[in-house]
């Protein structure tokens, strides 16, 4: 009798294990393998431009896929619903666009498929006790974690805010719906003129979906060629190779193109974090009049230094800067200032929450001119002592608006 009960128990246990395995395998074949075999990208692409896809974690075998996830710490046997792979799938892009709604449906289907399969597989003692897979057999992305994180859209957006959005004031007069000339240009050329939207994210996604970015040759993107006037630009030449805006636009374009086309193979390939202060665009304009002939049609850079009352001296670091081509024929240079603040400083925090402004007072202004056009051939370099043409002290209330410029005569600038 005892022998019969024992045999029956073993048979029932074996049948239960077999049923669990069959159930998990059926879920895998019907709901996981289609993800693996689909030519379409998974919902991972909502958050990642490249470097990772849910397919990277799937193998053709139910058992080997589960063991691969288990061996990488992506399965929670105690609480299968808390498995890390499910948390990764559940992460969304944080947008409200139509494409995101489609991705949400895809992500929900992927999540429920994996959740049901993991729940069934985690109850299978054979999978619990199976030997680890060889490291070379694990299913995972080919790119290292640093590269995968670098291609996240939130990281790309942060870079966009730092490099493109902070420089938008050079283009906003024509290309923002709030710009003074926008309505006229839209009537003449269409809505594509208004590429600067209400938020950095909306602006970035508009550019990503447009023909303004050349992924193969980012330096030949219309986003650069138009303001350089290499492609006919109604607003004329707005930047020069090597000026502040060119550097910022080029940095983001180069990085975005490499990210989205999966050209970063290792952490060593990633661009170094941008050093220096944070930039805050403004509508504070500075004008230099009666500029000398030797400055004509050359890049001129202004740096503005406040008075440091504690040290009783001019501050060692500038609080504002601007650069632009000098209009030689008109003996004139003018541009809006970008204000500078150390990253994560109180000043940066305040300026990020509202319009950046300068208090009334005395300021030291230094002028650099790229007379030999060095930045044309070396756009990533900076102007230094060799290009310093002089400095002057001014006092201003720093009003905002094109019609309220602070004006300085060039003959006030002394070596």
C-alpha positions as a Markdown table, in Angstrom:
| # | Residue | x | y | z |
|---|---|---|---|---|
| 1 | Unk | 0.0 | 0.0 | 0.0 |
| 2 | Unk | 2.8 | 2.4 | 1.0 |
| 3 | Unk | 4.6 | 1.5 | -2.2 |
| 4 | Unk | 1.5 | 2.3 | -4.3 |
| 5 | Unk | 1.0 | 5.7 | -2.6 |
| 6 | Unk | 4.7 | 6.6 | -3.1 |
| 7 | Unk | 4.5 | 5.6 | -6.7 |
| 8 | Unk | 1.3 | 7.6 | -7.2 |
| 9 | Unk | 2.9 | 10.6 | -5.6 |
| 10 | Unk | 5.9 | 10.4 | -7.8 |
| 11 | Unk | 3.7 | 10.0 | -10.8 |
| 12 | Unk | 1.5 | 13.0 | -9.8 |
| 13 | Unk | 4.6 | 15.1 | -9.1 |
| 14 | Unk | 6.1 | 14.2 | -12.4 |
| 15 | Unk | 2.9 | 14.9 | -14.2 |
| 16 | Unk | 2.6 | 18.3 | -12.5 |
| 17 | Unk | 6.2 | 19.2 | -13.4 |
| 18 | Unk | 5.5 | 18.1 | -16.9 |
| 19 | Unk | 2.4 | 20.2 | -17.1 |
| 20 | Unk | 4.2 | 23.2 | -15.8 |
| 21 | Unk | 6.9 | 22.8 | -18.3 |
| 22 | Unk | 4.4 | 22.3 | -21.1 |
| 23 | Unk | 2.4 | 25.3 | -20.0 |
| 24 | Unk | 5.5 | 27.6 | -19.9 |
| 25 | Unk | 6.7 | 26.2 | -23.3 |
| 26 | Unk | 3.4 | 26.9 | -24.9 |
| 27 | Unk | 3.3 | 30.5 | -23.7 |
| 28 | Unk | 6.9 | 30.9 | -24.9 |
| 29 | Unk | 6.1 | 29.5 | -28.4 |
| 30 | Unk | 2.9 | 31.4 | -28.8 |
| 31 | Unk | 3.8 | 34.8 | -27.3 |
| 32 | Unk | 7.6 | 35.1 | -26.8 |
| 33 | Unk | 8.9 | 33.6 | -30.0 |
| 34 | Unk | 6.8 | 36.0 | -32.2 |
| 35 | Unk | 8.6 | 38.9 | -30.5 |
| 36 | Unk | 12.0 | 37.2 | -31.3 |
| 37 | Unk | 11.0 | 36.6 | -34.9 |
| 38 | Unk | 9.3 | 39.9 | -35.6 |
| 39 | Unk | 11.1 | 42.3 | -38.0 |
| 40 | Unk | 9.7 | 45.2 | -36.1 |
| 41 | Unk | 11.6 | 46.9 | -33.2 |
| 42 | Unk | 10.4 | 46.2 | -29.7 |
| 43 | Unk | 9.1 | 48.8 | -27.2 |
| 44 | Unk | 12.8 | 49.2 | -26.1 |
| 45 | Unk | 13.1 | 51.7 | -28.9 |
| 46 | Unk | 10.7 | 54.1 | -27.2 |
| 47 | Unk | 13.4 | 54.8 | -24.6 |
| 48 | Unk | 16.6 | 53.7 | -26.5 |
| 49 | Unk | 17.7 | 55.1 | -29.8 |
| 50 | Unk | 20.0 | 52.0 | -30.4 |
| 51 | Unk | 22.0 | 49.4 | -28.6 |
| 52 | Unk | 19.3 | 47.3 | -27.1 |
| 53 | Unk | 16.1 | 45.4 | -28.2 |
| 54 | Unk | 14.0 | 43.0 | -26.3 |
| 55 | Unk | 15.0 | 40.4 | -28.9 |
| 56 | Unk | 18.5 | 40.5 | -27.4 |
| 57 | Unk | 17.3 | 38.7 | -24.3 |
| 58 | Unk | 15.5 | 35.9 | -26.2 |
| 59 | Unk | 16.9 | 32.6 | -27.6 |
| 60 | Unk | 15.0 | 30.1 | -29.8 |
| 61 | Unk | 14.7 | 27.8 | -26.8 |
| 62 | Unk | 12.2 | 28.3 | -24.0 |
| 63 | Unk | 14.5 | 26.6 | -21.4 |
| 64 | Unk | 17.7 | 28.4 | -22.5 |
| 65 | Unk | 15.9 | 31.8 | -22.7 |
| 66 | Unk | 14.8 | 31.4 | -19.1 |
| 67 | Unk | 18.1 | 30.2 | -17.9 |
| 68 | Unk | 19.9 | 33.1 | -19.6 |
| 69 | Unk | 17.6 | 35.6 | -17.8 |
| 70 | Unk | 18.0 | 33.7 | -14.6 |
| 71 | Unk | 21.8 | 33.7 | -14.8 |
| 72 | Unk | 21.9 | 37.4 | -15.4 |
| 73 | Unk | 19.8 | 38.1 | -12.3 |
| 74 | Unk | 16.7 | 39.2 | -14.3 |
| 75 | Unk | 14.4 | 36.6 | -12.7 |
| 76 | Unk | 12.9 | 36.8 | -9.2 |
| 77 | Unk | 11.9 | 33.3 | -8.2 |
| 78 | Unk | 10.3 | 34.4 | -4.9 |
| 79 | Unk | 8.2 | 37.2 | -6.6 |
| 80 | Unk | 8.2 | 36.5 | -10.3 |
| 81 | Unk | 6.1 | 39.6 | -10.9 |
| 82 | Unk | 9.0 | 41.7 | -9.5 |
| 83 | Unk | 11.6 | 40.2 | -12.0 |
| 84 | Unk | 14.0 | 42.8 | -13.3 |
| 85 | Unk | 13.3 | 42.0 | -16.9 |
| 86 | Unk | 9.7 | 43.0 | -16.3 |
| 87 | Unk | 10.7 | 46.3 | -14.8 |
| 88 | Unk | 12.9 | 47.0 | -17.8 |
| 89 | Unk | 10.0 | 46.3 | -20.2 |
| 90 | Unk | 7.6 | 48.5 | -18.2 |
| 91 | Unk | 9.9 | 51.5 | -18.5 |
| 92 | Unk | 8.3 | 54.0 | -21.0 |
| 93 | Unk | 9.6 | 56.9 | -22.9 |
| 94 | Unk | 7.6 | 59.5 | -21.0 |
| 95 | Unk | 6.0 | 61.1 | -24.0 |
| 96 | Unk | 2.4 | 61.8 | -24.9 |
| 97 | Unk | 2.9 | 61.6 | -28.7 |
| 98 | Unk | 1.0 | 59.2 | -30.9 |
| 99 | Unk | 4.0 | 57.1 | -31.5 |
| 100 | Unk | 4.3 | 56.6 | -27.7 |
| 101 | Unk | 0.7 | 55.4 | -27.5 |
| 102 | Unk | 1.5 | 52.7 | -30.1 |
| 103 | Unk | 4.6 | 51.8 | -28.2 |
| 104 | Unk | 2.5 | 51.6 | -25.0 |
| 105 | Unk | 0.3 | 49.0 | -26.6 |
| 106 | Unk | 3.3 | 47.0 | -27.8 |
| 107 | Unk | 4.9 | 47.3 | -24.4 |
| 108 | Unk | 1.8 | 46.0 | -22.7 |
| 109 | Unk | 1.6 | 43.0 | -24.9 |
| 110 | Unk | 5.3 | 42.3 | -24.3 |
| 111 | Unk | 5.0 | 42.8 | -20.6 |
| 112 | Unk | 2.0 | 40.4 | -20.2 |
| 113 | Unk | 3.6 | 37.8 | -22.4 |
| 114 | Unk | 6.8 | 37.8 | -20.3 |
| 115 | Unk | 5.0 | 38.0 | -17.0 |
| 116 | Unk | 2.8 | 35.0 | -17.8 |
| 117 | Unk | 5.7 | 33.0 | -19.1 |
| 118 | Unk | 8.0 | 33.9 | -16.1 |
| 119 | Unk | 5.2 | 33.0 | -13.7 |
| 120 | Unk | 4.8 | 29.6 | -15.3 |
| 121 | Unk | 8.5 | 28.9 | -15.7 |
| 122 | Unk | 9.5 | 30.0 | -12.2 |
| 123 | Unk | 7.3 | 27.1 | -10.8 |
| 124 | Unk | 9.3 | 24.5 | -12.7 |
| 125 | Unk | 11.9 | 22.9 | -10.4 |
| 126 | Unk | 13.9 | 21.7 | -13.4 |
| 127 | Unk | 14.5 | 25.3 | -14.4 |
| 128 | Unk | 15.3 | 26.3 | -10.8 |
| 129 | Unk | 18.0 | 23.6 | -10.5 |
| 130 | Unk | 19.4 | 23.6 | -14.0 |
| 131 | Unk | 23.1 | 24.2 | -14.4 |
| 132 | Unk | 24.2 | 27.7 | -15.4 |
| 133 | Unk | 24.6 | 28.4 | -19.1 |
| 134 | Unk | 28.2 | 29.2 | -20.4 |
| 135 | Unk | 28.8 | 32.9 | -20.4 |
| 136 | Unk | 29.1 | 32.9 | -24.1 |
| 137 | Unk | 25.6 | 31.5 | -24.5 |
| 138 | Unk | 23.8 | 34.2 | -22.5 |
| 139 | Unk | 21.3 | 36.3 | -24.5 |
| 140 | Unk | 22.0 | 39.9 | -24.0 |
| 141 | Unk | 22.8 | 43.1 | -26.0 |
| 142 | Unk | 26.1 | 43.3 | -27.7 |
| 143 | Unk | 26.8 | 46.8 | -26.5 |
| 144 | Unk | 28.0 | 47.5 | -22.9 |
| 145 | Unk | 25.7 | 49.1 | -20.4 |
| 146 | Unk | 27.4 | 52.5 | -20.7 |
| 147 | Unk | 26.6 | 52.7 | -24.4 |
| 148 | Unk | 23.0 | 51.5 | -23.9 |
| 149 | Unk | 22.4 | 54.2 | -21.3 |
| 150 | Unk | 24.0 | 56.8 | -23.5 |
| 151 | Unk | 21.5 | 56.1 | -26.2 |
| 152 | Unk | 18.5 | 56.6 | -23.9 |
| 153 | Unk | 16.2 | 59.3 | -25.2 |
| 154 | Unk | 16.2 | 61.1 | -21.9 |
| 155 | Unk | 20.0 | 61.4 | -22.1 |
| 156 | Unk | 19.8 | 62.6 | -25.7 |
| 157 | Unk | 17.1 | 65.1 | -24.7 |
| 158 | Unk | 19.4 | 66.4 | -21.8 |
| 159 | Unk | 22.1 | 67.0 | -24.4 |
| 160 | Unk | 19.7 | 68.7 | -26.7 |
| 161 | Unk | 18.6 | 71.1 | -24.0 |
| 162 | Unk | 22.3 | 71.9 | -23.2 |
| 163 | Unk | 23.4 | 72.3 | -26.8 |
| 164 | Unk | 20.5 | 73.2 | -29.1 |
| 165 | Unk | 17.7 | 74.6 | -26.8 |
| 166 | Unk | 20.2 | 76.9 | -25.0 |
| 167 | Unk | 21.2 | 78.4 | -28.3 |
| 168 | Unk | 17.7 | 78.8 | -29.8 |
| 169 | Unk | 17.6 | 82.6 | -29.4 |
| 170 | Unk | 19.9 | 82.9 | -32.4 |
| 171 | Unk | 17.1 | 81.4 | -34.5 |
| 172 | Unk | 13.9 | 82.2 | -32.6 |
| 173 | Unk | 13.0 | 85.4 | -34.4 |
| 174 | Unk | 12.1 | 83.5 | -37.5 |
| 175 | Unk | 11.7 | 79.9 | -36.4 |
| 176 | Unk | 9.6 | 80.2 | -33.3 |
| 177 | Unk | 5.9 | 80.9 | -33.4 |
| 178 | Unk | 6.6 | 83.7 | -30.9 |
| 179 | Unk | 9.2 | 85.3 | -33.2 |
| 180 | Unk | 8.6 | 88.7 | -34.7 |
| 181 | Unk | 9.0 | 87.5 | -38.3 |
| 182 | Unk | 7.6 | 84.0 | -37.9 |
| 183 | Unk | 4.0 | 84.6 | -39.1 |
| 184 | Unk | 5.2 | 86.3 | -42.4 |
| 185 | Unk | 7.7 | 83.5 | -43.1 |
| 186 | Unk | 5.2 | 80.8 | -42.4 |
| 187 | Unk | 2.7 | 82.4 | -44.8 |
| 188 | Unk | 5.5 | 82.4 | -47.5 |
| 189 | Unk | 7.1 | 79.1 | -46.9 |
| 190 | Unk | 4.8 | 76.9 | -44.8 |
| 191 | Unk | 4.7 | 75.5 | -41.2 |
| 192 | Unk | 8.1 | 73.8 | -41.5 |
| 193 | Unk | 9.6 | 77.2 | -40.8 |
| 194 | Unk | 8.5 | 76.9 | -37.2 |
| 195 | Unk | 10.9 | 74.2 | -36.0 |
| 196 | Unk | 11.3 | 75.7 | -32.6 |
| 197 | Unk | 8.4 | 74.4 | -30.6 |
| 198 | Unk | 7.1 | 75.2 | -27.1 |
| 199 | Unk | 9.3 | 72.7 | -25.3 |
| 200 | Unk | 12.8 | 71.2 | -25.8 |
| 201 | Unk | 11.3 | 67.7 | -26.3 |
| 202 | Unk | 8.8 | 68.7 | -28.9 |
| 203 | Unk | 11.5 | 70.6 | -30.7 |
| 204 | Unk | 13.9 | 67.7 | -30.6 |
| 205 | Unk | 11.3 | 65.2 | -31.9 |
| 206 | Unk | 10.3 | 67.5 | -34.7 |
| 207 | Unk | 13.9 | 67.8 | -35.8 |
| 208 | Unk | 14.4 | 64.0 | -35.5 |
| 209 | Unk | 11.4 | 63.4 | -37.8 |
| 210 | Unk | 12.5 | 66.1 | -40.3 |
| 211 | Unk | 15.0 | 66.3 | -43.1 |
| 212 | Unk | 17.1 | 68.7 | -41.1 |
| 213 | Unk | 19.5 | 66.0 | -39.8 |
| 214 | Unk | 21.9 | 64.0 | -41.9 |
| 215 | Unk | 22.7 | 60.8 | -40.0 |
| 216 | Unk | 25.5 | 59.7 | -42.4 |
| 217 | Unk | 27.2 | 63.1 | -42.4 |
| 218 | Unk | 25.9 | 65.2 | -39.5 |
| 219 | Unk | 28.2 | 68.0 | -40.4 |
| 220 | Unk | 26.2 | 68.3 | -43.6 |
| 221 | Unk | 22.9 | 68.6 | -41.8 |
| 222 | Unk | 20.5 | 71.4 | -43.0 |
| 223 | Unk | 20.4 | 72.4 | -39.3 |
| 224 | Unk | 24.0 | 73.6 | -39.8 |
| 225 | Unk | 24.1 | 74.4 | -43.5 |
| 226 | Unk | 21.1 | 76.8 | -43.5 |
| 227 | Unk | 22.5 | 79.1 | -40.7 |
| 228 | Unk | 26.0 | 78.8 | -42.3 |
| 229 | Unk | 24.3 | 80.0 | -45.5 |
| 230 | Unk | 25.9 | 77.1 | -47.4 |
| 231 | Unk | 22.3 | 76.3 | -48.3 |
| 232 | Unk | 20.4 | 79.5 | -49.2 |
| 233 | Unk | 19.0 | 80.9 | -46.0 |
| 234 | Unk | 16.4 | 83.7 | -46.0 |
| 235 | Unk | 17.9 | 85.0 | -42.7 |
| 236 | Unk | 21.4 | 85.2 | -44.2 |
| 237 | Unk | 24.4 | 83.8 | -42.4 |
| 238 | Unk | 23.6 | 83.3 | -38.7 |
| 239 | Unk | 26.7 | 81.3 | -37.6 |
| 240 | Unk | 30.3 | 80.6 | -38.5 |
| 241 | Unk | 32.3 | 77.3 | -38.2 |
| 242 | Unk | 33.7 | 77.3 | -34.7 |
| 243 | Unk | 31.4 | 79.9 | -33.1 |
| 244 | Unk | 29.5 | 79.1 | -29.9 |
| 245 | Unk | 26.3 | 78.0 | -31.6 |
| 246 | Unk | 28.1 | 76.0 | -34.3 |
| 247 | Unk | 30.0 | 74.1 | -31.6 |
| 248 | Unk | 26.9 | 73.4 | -29.7 |
| 249 | Unk | 24.8 | 72.3 | -32.7 |
| 250 | Unk | 27.6 | 70.2 | -34.1 |
| 251 | Unk | 28.2 | 68.5 | -30.8 |
| 252 | Unk | 24.6 | 67.3 | -30.5 |
| 253 | Unk | 24.3 | 66.4 | -34.2 |
| 254 | Unk | 27.5 | 64.3 | -34.1 |
| 255 | Unk | 26.5 | 62.5 | -30.9 |
| 256 | Unk | 22.9 | 61.9 | -32.0 |
| 257 | Unk | 23.9 | 60.5 | -35.4 |
| 258 | Unk | 26.3 | 58.1 | -33.8 |
| 259 | Unk | 23.8 | 57.1 | -31.1 |
| 260 | Unk | 20.9 | 56.4 | -33.4 |
| 261 | Unk | 23.0 | 54.5 | -36.0 |
| 262 | Unk | 24.6 | 52.4 | -33.2 |
| 263 | Unk | 28.2 | 53.5 | -33.9 |
| 264 | Unk | 29.4 | 53.5 | -30.3 |
| 265 | Unk | 30.9 | 50.1 | -29.7 |
| 266 | Unk | 32.4 | 50.7 | -26.2 |
| 267 | Unk | 32.4 | 53.2 | -23.4 |
| 268 | Unk | 35.7 | 54.5 | -24.6 |
| 269 | Unk | 34.0 | 55.6 | -27.8 |
| 270 | Unk | 31.5 | 57.9 | -26.0 |
| 271 | Unk | 32.1 | 61.7 | -26.0 |
| 272 | Unk | 33.6 | 63.1 | -22.9 |
| 273 | Unk | 31.1 | 65.0 | -20.6 |
| 274 | Unk | 30.9 | 68.6 | -21.6 |
| 275 | Unk | 32.9 | 70.7 | -19.2 |
| 276 | Unk | 32.4 | 74.4 | -18.4 |
| 277 | Unk | 29.4 | 76.4 | -17.3 |
| 278 | Unk | 25.8 | 76.0 | -18.2 |
| 279 | Unk | 24.4 | 78.4 | -21.0 |
| 280 | Unk | 21.2 | 80.4 | -20.7 |
| 281 | Unk | 20.0 | 82.2 | -23.8 |
| 282 | Unk | 18.5 | 85.6 | -23.4 |
| 283 | Unk | 17.1 | 88.6 | -25.3 |
| 284 | Unk | 19.7 | 90.9 | -23.8 |
| 285 | Unk | 21.4 | 92.5 | -26.8 |
| 286 | Unk | 24.9 | 94.1 | -27.0 |
| 287 | Unk | 26.0 | 96.3 | -29.9 |
| 288 | Unk | 29.5 | 97.4 | -31.0 |
| 289 | Unk | 29.5 | 100.3 | -33.4 |
| 290 | Unk | 32.3 | 101.9 | -35.6 |
| 291 | Unk | 34.2 | 98.7 | -35.7 |
| 292 | Unk | 37.7 | 99.0 | -37.4 |
| 293 | Unk | 38.3 | 97.5 | -40.8 |
| 294 | Unk | 40.6 | 94.7 | -39.5 |
| 295 | Unk | 37.6 | 93.3 | -37.6 |
| 296 | Unk | 35.4 | 93.4 | -40.6 |
| 297 | Unk | 33.8 | 90.1 | -41.7 |
| 298 | Unk | 35.5 | 88.2 | -39.0 |
| 299 | Unk | 34.2 | 86.3 | -36.0 |
| 300 | Unk | 34.1 | 88.5 | -32.9 |
| 301 | Unk | 33.6 | 87.1 | -29.4 |
| 302 | Unk | 32.5 | 89.2 | -26.4 |
| 303 | Unk | 33.0 | 88.0 | -22.8 |
| 304 | Unk | 31.4 | 89.9 | -19.9 |
| 305 | Unk | 32.9 | 89.9 | -16.4 |
| 306 | Unk | 31.1 | 91.2 | -13.3 |
| 307 | Unk | 32.7 | 93.0 | -10.4 |
| 308 | Unk | 33.5 | 90.7 | -7.4 |
| 309 | Unk | 32.9 | 92.8 | -4.4 |
| 310 | Unk | 34.4 | 90.3 | -2.0 |
| 311 | Unk | 37.7 | 90.3 | -3.9 |
| 312 | Unk | 37.5 | 93.9 | -4.9 |
| 313 | Unk | 38.4 | 92.8 | -8.4 |
| 314 | Unk | 36.8 | 91.7 | -11.6 |
| 315 | Unk | 35.5 | 88.1 | -11.5 |
| 316 | Unk | 37.9 | 85.5 | -12.9 |
| 317 | Unk | 35.2 | 83.8 | -14.9 |
| 318 | Unk | 32.8 | 85.5 | -17.3 |
| 319 | Unk | 29.1 | 85.7 | -16.6 |
| 320 | Unk | 28.0 | 86.2 | -20.2 |
| 321 | Unk | 29.3 | 85.7 | -23.7 |
| 322 | Unk | 28.3 | 86.1 | -27.4 |
| 323 | Unk | 29.9 | 85.7 | -30.7 |
| 324 | Unk | 29.0 | 86.6 | -34.3 |
| 325 | Unk | 30.3 | 87.8 | -37.6 |
| 326 | Unk | 31.2 | 91.5 | -37.8 |
| 327 | Unk | 29.3 | 93.4 | -40.5 |
| 328 | Unk | 32.4 | 95.0 | -42.1 |
| 329 | Unk | 30.5 | 97.3 | -44.5 |
| 330 | Unk | 28.3 | 98.6 | -41.8 |
| 331 | Unk | 31.1 | 98.7 | -39.2 |
| 332 | Unk | 28.8 | 96.9 | -36.8 |
| 333 | Unk | 28.6 | 93.9 | -34.5 |
| 334 | Unk | 25.5 | 93.0 | -32.5 |
| 335 | Unk | 24.1 | 89.9 | -30.8 |
| 336 | Unk | 22.1 | 88.6 | -27.8 |
| 337 | Unk | 24.0 | 87.4 | -24.8 |
| 338 | Unk | 24.2 | 83.9 | -23.4 |
| 339 | Unk | 24.5 | 84.0 | -19.6 |
| 340 | Unk | 26.8 | 81.6 | -17.9 |
| 341 | Unk | 26.6 | 79.9 | -14.5 |
| 342 | Unk | 28.5 | 77.0 | -13.0 |
| 343 | Unk | 26.5 | 73.8 | -13.4 |
| 344 | Unk | 24.4 | 72.9 | -10.3 |
| 345 | Unk | 25.1 | 76.3 | -8.8 |
| 346 | Unk | 22.3 | 78.4 | -7.2 |
| 347 | Unk | 22.6 | 80.9 | -10.1 |
| 348 | Unk | 22.1 | 78.1 | -12.6 |
| 349 | Unk | 19.1 | 76.8 | -10.6 |
| 350 | Unk | 17.4 | 80.3 | -10.5 |
| 351 | Unk | 18.1 | 80.9 | -14.2 |
| 352 | Unk | 16.7 | 77.5 | -15.2 |
| 353 | Unk | 13.4 | 78.3 | -13.5 |
| 354 | Unk | 12.9 | 81.7 | -15.1 |
| 355 | Unk | 14.3 | 84.3 | -17.5 |
| 356 | Unk | 18.0 | 84.7 | -17.0 |
| 357 | Unk | 19.0 | 88.3 | -16.4 |
| 358 | Unk | 21.9 | 90.5 | -15.4 |
| 359 | Unk | 21.7 | 93.1 | -12.6 |
| 360 | Unk | 22.5 | 96.7 | -13.4 |
| 361 | Unk | 26.1 | 97.7 | -12.7 |
| 362 | Unk | 29.6 | 98.0 | -14.0 |
| 363 | Unk | 31.1 | 95.2 | -16.2 |
| 364 | Unk | 34.4 | 94.4 | -17.8 |
| 365 | Unk | 34.1 | 93.4 | -21.5 |
| 366 | Unk | 36.8 | 91.6 | -23.4 |
| 367 | Unk | 36.8 | 91.4 | -27.1 |
| 368 | Unk | 38.4 | 88.6 | -29.2 |
| 369 | Unk | 38.5 | 88.6 | -33.0 |
| 370 | Unk | 39.4 | 85.6 | -35.2 |
| 371 | Unk | 41.4 | 87.8 | -37.6 |
| 372 | Unk | 43.2 | 84.8 | -39.2 |
| 373 | Unk | 40.0 | 82.7 | -39.3 |
| 374 | Unk | 41.7 | 80.0 | -37.4 |
| 375 | Unk | 38.3 | 78.4 | -36.4 |
| 376 | Unk | 37.4 | 77.8 | -40.0 |
| 377 | Unk | 39.9 | 74.9 | -40.1 |
| 378 | Unk | 39.8 | 74.0 | -36.4 |
| 379 | Unk | 36.2 | 74.5 | -35.4 |
| 380 | Unk | 36.5 | 72.8 | -32.0 |
| 381 | Unk | 39.2 | 75.1 | -30.7 |
| 382 | Unk | 38.7 | 78.3 | -28.8 |
| 383 | Unk | 39.9 | 81.9 | -29.1 |
| 384 | Unk | 42.7 | 82.8 | -26.8 |
| 385 | Unk | 45.3 | 85.5 | -26.0 |
| 386 | Unk | 46.4 | 85.7 | -29.6 |
| 387 | Unk | 43.0 | 86.8 | -30.7 |
| 388 | Unk | 42.4 | 89.3 | -27.8 |
| 389 | Unk | 42.0 | 92.8 | -29.3 |
| 390 | Unk | 41.2 | 94.7 | -26.1 |
| 391 | Unk | 38.7 | 95.4 | -23.3 |
| 392 | Unk | 36.6 | 98.1 | -21.9 |
| 393 | Unk | 34.5 | 98.8 | -18.8 |
| 394 | Unk | 30.8 | 99.7 | -19.3 |
| 395 | Unk | 27.8 | 100.3 | -17.1 |
| 396 | Unk | 24.4 | 99.1 | -18.2 |
| 397 | Unk | 20.9 | 98.2 | -16.9 |
| 398 | Unk | 20.9 | 95.3 | -19.4 |
| 399 | Unk | 17.4 | 95.8 | -20.8 |
| 400 | Unk | 15.9 | 93.1 | -22.9 |
| 401 | Unk | 14.7 | 93.2 | -26.5 |
| 402 | Unk | 16.2 | 93.9 | -29.9 |
| 403 | Unk | 15.2 | 97.6 | -29.7 |
| 404 | Unk | 16.8 | 98.1 | -26.3 |
| 405 | Unk | 20.4 | 97.2 | -27.0 |
| 406 | Unk | 23.4 | 98.2 | -24.8 |
| 407 | Unk | 25.7 | 100.0 | -27.2 |
| 408 | Unk | 29.5 | 100.3 | -27.0 |
| 409 | Unk | 31.7 | 102.2 | -29.4 |
| 410 | Unk | 34.6 | 100.1 | -30.6 |
| 411 | Unk | 37.1 | 102.9 | -30.1 |
| 412 | Unk | 36.5 | 102.4 | -26.3 |
| 413 | Unk | 38.1 | 99.0 | -26.6 |
| 414 | Unk | 41.8 | 99.3 | -25.5 |
| 415 | Unk | 44.6 | 96.8 | -25.3 |
